Structure formats: structure tokens, C-alpha cells
């Protein structure tokens, strides 16, 4: 995306639709995400329920990326590690110094398009050296729903990236309030401003 404004993309989003090349059935409901950026890293914290879970077990996760080239801030490289923090710092130094990365897998994320105020579209692509690539995409909204013409506009952008629209699933945003005794996802990542 040209002229991408990274700070304007940050904040809270509803995930309205998603695609994952490894999934053939809708699995999630009430998915929300919160983007933050510090020191050349972008982090997405997210919460959701599995659609078929009658107990509505609250799920949470995060993804952290490095911005490898600040001249192209709409492209991020996955920087999440299970090793010590020193490796994360070393990875960031390698990226910024343009050293060759020897990891077997590169996990790229691209902001395909956004108007910052109401909708966004991002794509993840894991390029493995010895396996088929993995694709996923998230359609984002600042509100619990998007008008059909905006959904259609965003979906039309995806086939050029080999994303199969027949498995781009909607994520229900209804009945997302926490029940008694449940952890409230809105409070977990401070989504109160949504």
C-alpha cells in the first residue's frame, strides 16, 4: 500500500472476515484485535471464541512483527520467538542492517488497503523453503459490521493474492458480551473504546 500511515492503522479493530489456506470451515466468533507499535515493532493482540465451543472458552493471542524497511511501512516480517529476548533484538538488528536471514521460514504481513477510520485488509504469507506457502487474510472494521458494498470492494482485492473467496469466512460479532463468570475480551485488551 502506498503512502501508508502506520500510526493511523493502530488501535482497535473487529475482524469481520478471515481466510486461512489451512481451514475449510468457519471456526471463530467475536474476534477482535488491537494493533500497537513501538521501537520498530508492530504487535497485534487478539481475542476470540471458537464458534462451536458451547462453553465459550475465551482465547487470546498475539503476533509481533518487525518493520524491515521504514520506507515501506505496510510490510512487516514476523518476529515472534520462543527463545530469549536477545534473539528478538538480534533478529531486529539483522533486519535493519540488511543481513541475510537464515531462518527456514519468512512470515510476511502486508497491509493491502485501509481507510484507517472504518476498514482495513491485511494478508499474511508464510513462505517456507521446503513446503507450500501458507496464506491468511483478515478483513478489519472499526465497528462490528461493514456495509455490503465495502465488503465486496475488499473481497475483490484478494483473488490476485491467490486467496480463495469461497473460504473467506465471516466472523460473527453478535452475542459477544461476556457471560457471568467469563473473562470479558473487551476489557482484556482495553477494547472499551470500540
N, C-alpha and C positions, 0 to 999 in steps of 0.2 A: 504494500500500500504506500503510495507516495504521500509525502508531507504528513506523515503520521505523527500525532501529538500524544506521546506516551502518558504524560500526567492526566490528560483528559480521558484516557481509557481506564484509569484506575478507579477503584470504588466497587460498589455492589452491583451484581447482575443476577437475574434469573436465567437459568439455562432452559430455553424454550424447546429446542430440538437438538438431537445429537445423532451422530453417525459414528460407528466403530466397525472397522473391517472384520473384527473378530466376533461380532454379535449379529444375530439374525432375528432376535425378538426384543421388544421393548422391555427394559429392566428397571428403570428408575422413575421416581416421582419426587416432587418438591426439591429439585436440585437448584442450589444457589451457589454463587461464587463471589469471592471478594478478591480483587487484584490490588497489590501494593508494590511499590518499587523503592529500593534503597541500594545505594552503592553499586550500581550496575547490575543488580539482580531484580527480576520480576518474580513475585510469588502469587500463586492463586490458591487460596484456601477454599474448600468446597464442602458442602453438606448435602445429604440426600437420604432418601429411604429407598429400599428395594420395593418395587411395585407389588410383588407377590408376597411380601412379608406381613402376615396378619398381626405380628407383634410390633410392627413399625420400629424396628431397631434403628436408632439414629446412627448414620455413617458419616465419617468425616475424612478428609484427606487434604493433601497439598502437593503442589508441584512448584519447583523453583527453577528458573531459567537464568542464564547469563545473556546479556545483550552483547553479541560478539563484535558488532560494528555500530557505533552510535550514529553513523551517517545513514543507517538503515534500522531504525529502532522498532520496526514492525516485525523483525525476525529475531527469534530467541532460540537459544540452544539449551536443552535440558541440563541442569546442573545439580540434580538431586543425587546424593551419595549416601551410602550406609557406612562409609569409612569416617575417619576423624575429620574434623573441620579443616585441618591443614590441607587435606586433599582438595576440598572445595576451593580454598584460597588458591592452591597451586593450579587447579583447573582454570580459574578465572584469570590468573596470570598468564597461563599458556594461551588462552583465547585472545586476550588483549595484546599479547606480544606476537601474535600470529604464528606461534609454534605449531607444528603438526600435532594433531590429536591422535593418539594411538588406540583409543578405545574402539572396541569392535562395533559399537552402535552409536550413531548420532541421532538424537531425537530433536528434530526441528519443530518449531511452532511459528506460524505465520498469522498475523492479523490480515485477513483477506480484505475486509472492509468494515467500516463503522461510521456512524454519525455522532458517536460519543454520548449523545443525550438520550437516545432511545434504543438503538440496536447495534449489534456487533456480530462479526462472524470470524471465528478463528479455526485454524486447522493444525493438527499435529501429524507429523510424519516421522516414523522411526525407520531409519534406513540402516538395515543390517547388512553386514558384508557377506554372510553365508545363508541368508534366509530372505523370504519375501518381505517387502516393506509393510509396515502397519500404518494405517491411516485412521484418523478420527477427526471429527469436526464438531464444534459447538456453536449453536445459534443463540445469541445472548440478547436479553432485553432488560431495560431498567424497570420495567413494570411486569406483572405476572403474565401478560399476553401481548401479542403483536397483531396488528391488522393483517388480514389475509393477503393484501397486496404487498406488504412488506415481507411477509414470509415467502411469498412467491418470488419476489425480487432477490432475496438472499439465496433461496434454493437454486435459482437459475445460475448462480455463480459457481456452484460446486461440481457439476459434471466434468468441467475442464481439468479438475484435480483428481479424476478417477473415483469420485465419490458417487456411490450408487444411491440415488434418491429413494428407491423403493425400501431401503433400510435406514433412512433418515427418520428417526422416531421422535414423536412429540413427547415431551416430559410434562405430565400433569402438574399443575401448580395449585389445584384446588385441594381443600381439606389438609392444608399443610400446617395448621396451628398445632402446637404441641398439646397432647392429651395429658391429663393429670398423671404425674409421676414420670413423664418423658422429659428428656433434655430438649429444650427449645432451640432448634437450629438458628432461628433469628437472633437469639441472644448469644449463641456460641461465638459467632464471628461478627457480632455487633451489626446485624442486618437491620436494626430498628429503623434506619433511615430509608429503607427501600419503599 
